[in-house]
Amino acid sequence: MSVPGKPAEVSGVTLFVAWCAILVLGAFSLVMRFAHIGSFTFLTGFGVAVIQTTLVALFFMELVHEKPTIRFAFVTCLSLFALLVTLVTVDVITRSIPPLQDPPGTAQRYRG
């Protein structure tokens, strides 16, 4: 029961079920680590991680009962972080690697 002006609380049973789901997903992820399913290994692990993160955000961070503005701020933060990671990745991938020069004094050492 929610009191006006006071945020609703997540029940202990809900937190326990969410915690058990996270543990089961973690065990599933561990089992899938040793399964030979080819290129789906990464996708499976990533999918499990996304589901676990969603459970933590919704129930343990109590975003389920927050105001829409708080949820919007959270999603905006995640979107900007994803944009930052994407831009850094693109920057690293598209850089040309300059040839390495010999350090100063290397030629004199090899001449004797």
N, C-alpha and C positions, 0 to 999 in steps of 0.2 A: 504494500500500500504506500503510495507516494503522498507526502505532505506538500501542499503548495508552498513554493519558495525554497524547498529543501530537495536536493537532488536524490533520485532513487538510488538504492544501493544494490549491488549484485549479491545474490544470496550465496551462502557457502556451498550449497549443492551445485550451483551453476559453476562456481570456480573449481570445484573438485572435478566435475565432468570435463571442463575445459582443460584442466591439468592432465587428466587421464588421456584425453584426446591428443594432447601434445606429446605425451610419453609414447603412445601407440604410434603416432606419426614418426617420432624419432626412431623407434624400433624398426618400423617399416623402411625408413631411410637407411638404416644400418644394414638391413637384409638386402636392400636393393644395391648397396655398395658392392656386394659380392655376386650379384646376379649378372649374367652375361647377356645384356639386352642391347648391346651396341650403342648407337648414338642416343638412345632414349635414356641412358643412365643420367646424363646431365639434366635433361628435361624433367625426369622423375624427381631428382633431388631438388631442383629449383622449385618445382610445383609443391613439394612437401614443405620446403622452407617458406614459401609464400603463404600456405595455409596456416602454418604454425605462427608466423608473424601476425597474420590477421586475427587469429584467436587471442594472442597476447594483447594486441591493440584493442580489440573489442571488449574483452572481458576483464583482463588484469589492469589495463589502463582505463577501463570503464568508459570507453568512447561510445558504447551503446546508449548510455544514459546522458551523454553530454548534449549541450545545446548545438544546433546546426552550425553556428558560427565557429565553435571550437572544432567541430569535425572538419569544416571547410579549411580552417587554419592548418590542421594536421595534414590533410590531403595536399594543400598547397606546399607545405614544407617538404613532403615526400616527392612531389612533382619537381620542385626546384633542385632537390638533391639528385634525382634521376637525371635531370638536365645537366647538372654539373658533372656527374660521372660520365655521361654520354660525350660531352664536349672534351673532357680530359682524355677519354679513350680515343676519340677521333684525332685529337692533337698528337697523341703519341703514335698512332698508327700511320699518320700521313707525314711524319717528319722524315727527312732524308738523313741518313747516318753519314757524317763526314768521315773520310778515311783517317785512321789514326796516324799521327806523326810519331816518329821516334823521339823519345825524351832527349833534351839537350845533353850532350856529352857521350851519347851512346857510340857514335862512330869513333871517337878517340879511344874508348875503352877497348874496342875490338881491334884497333890497329896496334895496340901495345905500347 
